[in-house]
């Protein structure tokens, strides 16, 4: 005589006087209340208030580019090169540093805004009238791991959903055939998948990686996107049968958030087979467009392809796209060899970034696309150790910039001290910056919450204020 196989809930309910079932019910109650069968988690949703931006492209410069060598000119740093830093240093620093180190690069004014940009970024300098610089950003962690997590998730010591996951959770996606959150060549170091993970949010909102930082961009693909063994109609029959079995299970066992997420992932993966290969294939782009991004130069081709892919995802309705520049032999993290390292890194990204901004503007996409550039921290104005060509980590004050998507173009907000160490004027904490990005997307950072483990969580935790001065 055959007996039906009990579900795990039946086992917990019927054994140990049912106490296991009570514990499981308590743990899963909140998640299962959100598991709504037949609901597409990536369906577009209304914003809290009128949005200025529909999507984000985040250009992540991993390692920490030096703000005092790129976009924040400090005349006194140049004048007092070799002198002691005259102000109090942070109580906690990553390494020992010595005297002031003037920038090896010249700064010039550019555009109608008269923005100072160093000779490291001659092409981005042509776009300064579209940029909104934030010179007073500050964080809480001097180590790469904690600072990268803080930048991406708002927390440097807990596993929390990434900003891309929060944005997709709040707004859904405009394209049902693509993920709402894509990360191109992401770094696997310093937090790794946690930097694009959904943590306790439903799995549909985690980032979908194309390759990783150790893979050339022209080889970065969504894995297993093609099924060479079965035609689409047979795959559809398989999925329909599997869906029927899963729905029968749900009818008897109740809603399960994890099962619902898996059903949705199967459906999205099936639909992606039709559209993702076309997005990944840039052969349809003109030679002029490819050259605009630097694909004709081996120095700029890798990052240029990532930026071009970001534009292609953006115009197809992907909500959050991240492009990471990291993990090569010479990084932005120049504790030594600053001149050679920053020259090499800037040369790789300068032309592609300018190409992306120009292309978005030409296509009318910059108005509702928020482009965000920056690293996990800046660098100290003092030289590291006993050398004369390196800077230490500096989370106390650094620069990011935004473009498009409702920010004030050609403007500068805040400043570090006269030498560039501490955010001093109109300080902007990372929570404030995150709150402002969400606001531009039409999301109130205090209302964008998710209940987990008995409390409401949000990207900005219990902090953060929108920086109104950045808004157009």
C-alpha positions as CSV (number, residue, x, y, z in Angstrom):
1,X,0.0,0.0,0.0
2,X,1.5,3.3,-1.1
3,X,1.5,6.4,1.2
4,X,1.9,10.0,0.0
5,X,5.2,11.5,0.9
6,X,4.7,14.1,3.7
7,X,5.8,17.6,3.1
8,X,8.4,19.1,5.5
9,X,5.6,21.0,7.2
10,X,3.6,17.9,7.8
11,X,6.7,16.3,9.3
12,X,7.2,19.2,11.7
13,X,3.5,19.3,12.5
14,X,3.3,15.6,13.3
15,X,6.6,15.2,15.2
16,X,7.9,16.6,18.5
17,X,4.4,17.6,19.6
18,X,4.2,20.1,16.8
19,X,6.8,22.5,18.3
20,X,8.9,22.4,15.1
21,X,5.9,23.5,13.2
22,X,5.2,26.4,15.5
23,X,8.8,27.6,15.2
24,X,8.8,27.3,11.4
25,X,5.5,29.2,11.1
26,X,6.9,32.0,13.2
27,X,10.1,32.2,11.0
28,X,8.3,32.1,7.7
29,X,5.1,34.0,8.5
30,X,6.4,37.4,7.2
31,X,8.0,36.0,4.1
32,X,5.0,33.9,3.2
33,X,2.6,36.8,3.6
34,X,4.5,38.4,0.7
35,X,4.5,35.3,-1.5
36,X,1.7,36.0,-3.8
37,X,1.2,33.3,-6.4
38,X,1.0,34.4,-10.0
39,X,2.3,37.9,-9.2
40,X,5.2,39.1,-11.3
41,X,7.7,40.6,-8.8
42,X,9.3,42.7,-11.5
43,X,6.1,44.2,-12.8
44,X,6.4,48.1,-12.9
45,X,5.1,49.8,-9.8
46,X,4.1,53.3,-9.0
47,X,6.6,55.5,-7.3
48,X,5.9,57.4,-4.1
49,X,6.2,60.8,-5.8
50,X,6.9,62.0,-9.4
51,X,10.3,60.6,-10.5
52,X,13.0,62.5,-12.2
53,X,14.9,59.4,-13.2
54,X,13.6,56.0,-14.5
55,X,16.9,54.1,-14.1
56,X,20.4,54.3,-12.8
57,X,23.8,53.5,-14.4
58,X,26.4,53.2,-11.6
59,X,30.1,53.5,-12.7
60,X,31.9,51.9,-9.8
61,X,35.6,52.7,-9.6
62,X,36.8,50.0,-7.2
63,X,39.8,50.8,-5.1
64,X,39.3,54.4,-4.3
65,X,40.3,57.1,-6.9
66,X,41.9,60.1,-5.4
67,X,39.6,63.1,-5.3
68,X,42.5,65.5,-4.8
69,X,44.0,64.2,-8.1
70,X,40.9,64.1,-10.2
71,X,37.9,66.5,-9.5
72,X,38.7,68.5,-6.3
73,X,41.4,71.1,-6.8
74,X,43.3,72.1,-3.6
75,X,45.7,75.0,-4.3
76,X,47.1,74.9,-0.7
77,X,48.0,71.2,-1.2
78,X,50.1,72.2,-4.1
79,X,51.6,75.1,-2.3
80,X,52.5,73.2,0.9
81,X,53.8,70.0,-0.7
82,X,56.2,68.3,1.7
83,X,54.9,70.2,4.7
84,X,53.1,68.6,7.7
85,X,49.3,68.3,7.6
86,X,48.3,71.2,9.8
87,X,44.9,69.8,11.1
88,X,44.0,66.9,13.3
89,X,44.1,63.6,11.6
90,X,41.4,61.0,12.0
91,X,41.6,58.8,15.1
92,X,41.5,55.7,13.0
93,X,43.6,55.4,9.8
94,X,44.3,52.5,7.5
95,X,48.1,53.1,7.4
96,X,50.7,55.6,8.5
97,X,51.1,58.7,6.4
98,X,53.6,61.5,6.4
99,X,53.8,65.0,4.9
100,X,51.5,66.6,2.4
101,X,51.7,65.3,-1.2
102,X,50.8,67.8,-3.9
103,X,49.0,66.4,-7.0
104,X,51.3,65.3,-9.8
105,X,48.7,66.5,-12.3
106,X,47.6,70.0,-13.4
107,X,44.1,71.2,-12.9
108,X,42.3,73.4,-15.4
109,X,38.8,75.0,-15.5
110,X,36.4,73.6,-18.1
111,X,33.0,74.4,-19.5
112,X,30.6,77.3,-18.8
113,X,30.6,76.1,-15.1
114,X,34.3,76.6,-14.8
115,X,34.7,73.3,-13.1
116,X,38.2,72.2,-12.1
117,X,39.3,68.9,-13.6
118,X,42.8,67.4,-13.6
119,X,44.6,66.4,-16.8
120,X,43.8,62.7,-15.8
121,X,40.3,63.2,-17.3
122,X,40.5,65.3,-20.5
123,X,37.4,63.7,-22.1
124,X,35.2,63.8,-19.0
125,X,36.3,67.4,-18.7
126,X,34.3,68.2,-21.9
127,X,31.1,67.0,-20.1
128,X,31.4,69.0,-16.9
129,X,28.4,71.1,-17.6
130,X,26.3,68.0,-17.4
131,X,27.8,66.9,-14.1
132,X,26.8,67.5,-10.5
133,X,29.8,67.1,-8.2
134,X,29.5,66.1,-4.5
135,X,32.8,67.0,-2.9
136,X,31.8,66.4,0.7
137,X,30.8,62.7,0.8
138,X,32.0,60.8,3.8
139,X,31.6,57.2,5.1
140,X,32.5,55.1,8.1
141,X,35.1,52.5,7.1
142,X,38.7,52.8,6.0
143,X,39.0,49.2,4.8
144,X,38.0,48.2,1.3
145,X,35.6,45.4,2.4
146,X,33.6,47.5,4.8
147,X,33.6,50.6,2.6
148,X,32.5,48.8,-0.6
149,X,29.6,47.2,1.4
150,X,28.7,50.6,2.8
151,X,28.6,52.1,-0.6
152,X,26.4,49.3,-2.1
153,X,24.2,48.3,0.8
154,X,24.3,51.1,3.4
155,X,25.9,48.8,6.0
156,X,29.6,47.9,6.5
157,X,29.1,45.1,9.0
158,X,25.8,43.3,8.1
159,X,24.5,41.5,5.1
160,X,21.9,43.8,3.6
161,X,20.2,44.2,0.3
162,X,22.2,46.2,-2.3
163,X,20.9,49.6,-3.6
164,X,20.1,48.0,-6.9
165,X,17.9,45.4,-5.2
166,X,16.1,48.1,-3.2
167,X,15.5,50.1,-6.4
168,X,14.1,47.1,-8.2
169,X,12.0,46.1,-5.2
170,X,10.5,49.5,-5.1
171,X,9.9,50.1,-8.8
172,X,10.0,46.8,-10.6
173,X,11.3,46.7,-14.1
174,X,10.1,48.1,-17.4
175,X,11.1,45.0,-19.4
176,X,9.6,41.6,-18.4
177,X,12.2,39.7,-20.6
178,X,15.3,41.1,-18.8
179,X,16.3,41.3,-15.1
180,X,15.6,44.5,-13.3
181,X,19.1,44.7,-12.0
182,X,22.2,43.9,-14.0
183,X,25.8,44.1,-12.9
184,X,28.5,44.0,-15.6
185,X,31.9,42.5,-14.7
186,X,31.4,42.8,-10.9
187,X,34.2,42.4,-8.5
188,X,34.3,39.1,-6.5
189,X,36.5,40.7,-3.8
190,X,35.6,42.8,-0.7
191,X,32.0,41.6,-0.2
192,X,31.6,39.9,-3.5
193,X,28.1,38.8,-4.2
194,X,26.8,40.7,-1.2
195,X,27.4,43.9,-3.1
196,X,24.7,43.0,-5.7
197,X,22.7,40.5,-3.6
198,X,19.2,40.9,-2.4
199,X,19.9,39.5,1.2
200,X,16.4,39.1,2.8
201,X,14.5,40.7,-0.1
202,X,12.9,38.2,-2.5
203,X,15.5,36.6,-4.8
204,X,14.0,38.2,-7.9
205,X,15.6,41.5,-6.9
206,X,19.2,40.4,-6.7
207,X,21.6,41.5,-9.4
208,X,22.2,39.3,-12.5
209,X,26.0,39.3,-13.2
210,X,27.5,39.3,-16.6
211,X,30.9,37.7,-16.1
212,X,33.1,39.1,-13.3
213,X,36.0,41.5,-13.0
214,X,38.6,38.8,-14.0
215,X,36.9,38.1,-17.3
216,X,37.3,40.4,-20.3
217,X,34.1,42.3,-21.1
218,X,33.9,40.7,-24.6
219,X,33.6,37.3,-22.9
220,X,31.1,38.4,-20.2
221,X,27.8,36.7,-20.7
222,X,24.8,35.5,-18.7
223,X,25.7,31.8,-18.2
224,X,23.5,29.1,-19.8
225,X,21.4,31.6,-21.7
226,X,21.1,29.2,-24.6
227,X,19.7,25.7,-24.6
228,X,21.2,23.9,-27.6
229,X,19.4,20.6,-26.8
230,X,15.8,21.6,-26.6
231,X,13.7,23.9,-28.8
232,X,11.7,26.7,-27.1
233,X,8.4,24.9,-27.5
234,X,9.6,21.8,-25.7
235,X,11.1,24.0,-22.9
236,X,7.8,25.7,-22.6
237,X,6.0,22.4,-22.1
238,X,8.5,21.4,-19.4
239,X,8.1,24.6,-17.6
240,X,4.3,24.4,-17.8
241,X,4.4,20.9,-16.3
242,X,6.8,22.0,-13.5
243,X,4.6,25.0,-12.8
244,X,1.5,22.8,-12.5
245,X,3.3,20.5,-10.0
246,X,4.5,23.5,-8.0
247,X,1.1,25.1,-7.8
248,X,-0.4,21.8,-6.6
249,X,2.3,21.7,-3.9
250,X,1.4,25.3,-2.9
251,X,-2.3,24.4,-2.7
252,X,-1.6,21.8,-0.1
253,X,1.3,23.3,1.8
254,X,0.6,27.0,1.6
255,X,2.5,29.8,0.0
256,X,6.3,29.7,0.2
257,X,8.4,32.7,-0.7
258,X,11.4,30.6,-1.8
259,X,9.3,28.5,-4.1
260,X,7.5,31.5,-5.6
261,X,10.9,33.1,-6.2
262,X,12.1,29.9,-7.9
263,X,9.0,29.8,-10.2
264,X,9.6,33.4,-11.2
265,X,13.3,32.8,-11.9
266,X,12.4,29.9,-14.2
267,X,10.0,32.0,-16.1
268,X,12.4,34.9,-16.4
269,X,15.2,32.7,-17.5
270,X,13.0,31.2,-20.3
271,X,12.0,34.7,-21.5
272,X,15.6,36.0,-21.3
273,X,16.7,33.4,-24.0
274,X,14.9,35.5,-26.5
275,X,16.2,39.0,-25.6
276,X,19.4,38.7,-23.7
277,X,21.6,37.4,-26.6
278,X,20.4,40.3,-28.7
279,X,21.4,42.8,-26.0
280,X,24.8,41.2,-25.5
281,X,25.6,41.3,-29.3
282,X,26.9,44.8,-30.1
283,X,27.4,44.0,-33.8
284,X,24.4,46.2,-34.7
285,X,26.1,49.2,-33.3
286,X,27.7,51.5,-35.9
287,X,31.5,51.9,-36.1
288,X,31.1,55.5,-35.1
289,X,29.3,54.5,-31.9
290,X,31.8,51.8,-31.1
291,X,34.6,54.3,-31.5
292,X,32.8,56.8,-29.3
293,X,33.2,54.3,-26.5
294,X,36.8,53.5,-27.4
295,X,36.3,50.0,-28.7
296,X,38.9,50.7,-31.4
297,X,41.6,51.1,-28.8
298,X,42.9,48.2,-26.7
299,X,43.4,50.5,-23.7
300,X,39.8,51.6,-23.6
301,X,38.0,48.7,-25.3
302,X,37.3,46.6,-22.2
303,X,35.6,49.4,-20.1
304,X,34.1,50.9,-23.2
305,X,32.3,47.7,-24.0
306,X,30.9,47.6,-20.5
307,X,29.6,51.2,-20.8
308,X,28.1,50.5,-24.2
309,X,26.4,47.4,-22.7
310,X,25.0,49.6,-19.9
311,X,23.4,52.0,-22.5
312,X,21.9,49.0,-24.3
313,X,20.4,47.7,-21.1
314,X,19.2,51.1,-20.1
315,X,17.3,51.8,-23.3
316,X,15.6,48.4,-23.0
317,X,14.1,49.2,-19.6
318,X,16.5,47.6,-17.1
319,X,16.1,49.6,-13.9
320,X,19.6,49.5,-12.3
321,X,22.8,48.8,-14.2
322,X,26.2,48.7,-12.6
323,X,29.6,48.8,-14.4
324,X,32.6,47.9,-12.3
325,X,36.2,49.0,-13.1
326,X,38.5,46.8,-11.0
327,X,40.7,43.8,-10.4
328,X,43.4,44.4,-13.0
329,X,47.2,44.4,-12.4
330,X,47.2,48.1,-11.6
331,X,44.1,49.4,-9.6
332,X,42.9,52.7,-8.3
333,X,44.3,51.6,-4.9
334,X,47.6,53.4,-5.1
335,X,49.4,53.2,-1.8
336,X,52.5,53.5,-3.9
337,X,53.1,54.1,-7.6
338,X,50.4,56.8,-7.7
339,X,51.5,58.4,-10.9
340,X,51.7,55.3,-13.0
341,X,48.6,53.7,-11.4
342,X,46.2,56.6,-11.7
343,X,47.4,57.4,-15.2
344,X,46.7,53.9,-16.3
345,X,43.3,53.6,-14.7
346,X,42.1,57.0,-15.8
347,X,43.2,56.3,-19.4
348,X,41.1,53.1,-19.4
349,X,37.8,54.9,-18.3
350,X,38.0,58.5,-19.3
351,X,37.0,58.2,-23.0
352,X,34.3,55.5,-22.4
353,X,32.6,57.5,-19.7
354,X,32.6,60.6,-21.9
355,X,31.2,58.4,-24.7
356,X,28.5,57.1,-22.5
357,X,27.4,60.6,-21.4
358,X,27.5,61.8,-25.0
359,X,25.6,58.8,-26.3
360,X,22.9,59.0,-23.6
361,X,22.4,62.8,-24.3
362,X,22.3,62.3,-28.0
363,X,19.6,59.6,-27.7
364,X,17.5,61.7,-25.2
365,X,18.2,59.1,-22.5
366,X,20.2,61.3,-20.1
367,X,17.2,63.3,-19.0
368,X,15.7,60.3,-17.2
369,X,18.8,58.2,-16.6
370,X,20.8,58.9,-13.5
371,X,24.6,58.3,-14.1
372,X,26.6,57.9,-10.9
373,X,30.4,57.8,-10.7
374,X,32.6,57.0,-7.7
375,X,34.6,54.6,-5.6
376,X,34.3,53.4,-2.0
377,X,36.4,56.2,-0.6
378,X,39.0,58.8,-1.6
379,X,42.7,59.1,-0.8
380,X,44.6,61.1,1.8
381,X,46.3,64.4,1.0
382,X,49.4,63.0,2.7
383,X,52.0,60.6,1.4
384,X,51.9,57.1,2.6
385,X,54.8,55.7,4.6
386,X,58.3,56.9,3.8
387,X,57.8,57.1,0.0
388,X,56.8,60.0,-2.2
389,X,54.3,58.4,-4.6
390,X,51.3,57.0,-2.8
391,X,48.2,57.9,-0.8
392,X,46.3,56.0,1.9
393,X,42.5,55.2,2.1
394,X,40.4,58.2,3.1
395,X,36.7,57.7,4.0
396,X,36.6,61.1,5.8
397,X,35.9,63.1,2.7
398,X,35.8,62.4,-1.1
399,X,34.1,63.1,-4.4
400,X,31.4,61.4,-6.4
401,X,29.4,62.9,-9.3
402,X,26.0,62.5,-10.8
403,X,24.6,63.3,-14.2
404,X,21.2,63.5,-15.8
405,X,18.1,62.1,-14.0
406,X,17.0,65.4,-12.3
407,X,20.3,66.7,-10.8
408,X,21.6,70.2,-11.2
409,X,24.1,70.2,-14.1
410,X,27.3,72.0,-13.9
411,X,27.3,72.4,-10.1
412,X,29.4,71.6,-7.1
413,X,28.2,70.8,-3.7
414,X,30.2,70.8,-0.5
415,X,34.0,70.7,0.0
416,X,36.7,69.0,2.0
417,X,39.1,71.0,4.2
418,X,41.8,73.1,2.5
419,X,44.0,70.1,1.9
420,X,41.3,67.5,1.1
421,X,41.1,65.2,4.1
422,X,37.8,65.9,6.0
423,X,34.4,66.7,4.5
424,X,33.9,70.1,6.0
425,X,31.3,72.1,4.0
426,X,27.8,70.8,3.5
427,X,28.7,67.3,4.5
428,X,26.9,64.4,2.8
429,X,26.9,61.0,4.5
430,X,26.5,57.9,2.4
431,X,23.0,57.5,3.9
432,X,22.1,61.0,2.6
433,X,23.5,60.2,-0.8
434,X,21.5,57.0,-1.0
435,X,18.3,58.8,0.1
436,X,18.9,61.4,-2.6
437,X,19.3,58.7,-5.3
438,X,16.1,57.0,-4.2
439,X,14.3,60.4,-4.2
440,X,15.3,61.1,-7.8
441,X,13.8,57.7,-8.7
442,X,10.5,58.7,-7.0
443,X,11.1,56.7,-3.9
444,X,10.8,58.0,-0.3
445,X,13.7,56.3,1.5
446,X,11.7,56.2,4.8
447,X,8.8,54.5,3.1
448,X,10.8,52.0,1.1
449,X,10.9,49.3,3.8
450,X,10.8,45.6,4.1
451,X,9.8,43.7,7.2
452,X,12.2,40.9,8.2
453,X,12.9,39.3,11.5
454,X,10.4,41.4,13.3
455,X,11.5,44.8,12.2
456,X,11.3,47.1,9.2
457,X,14.5,47.5,7.2
458,X,15.4,50.2,4.7
459,X,18.5,51.1,2.7
460,X,19.3,54.1,4.9
461,X,18.6,52.2,8.2
462,X,17.4,54.9,10.6
463,X,19.4,57.7,9.0
464,X,19.6,59.8,5.9
465,X,18.3,63.1,4.5
466,X,17.6,64.0,0.9
467,X,20.2,66.6,-0.3
468,X,17.8,69.1,-1.9
469,X,20.7,71.2,-3.2
470,X,21.5,68.5,-5.7
471,X,18.1,68.5,-7.3
472,X,17.3,70.5,-10.4
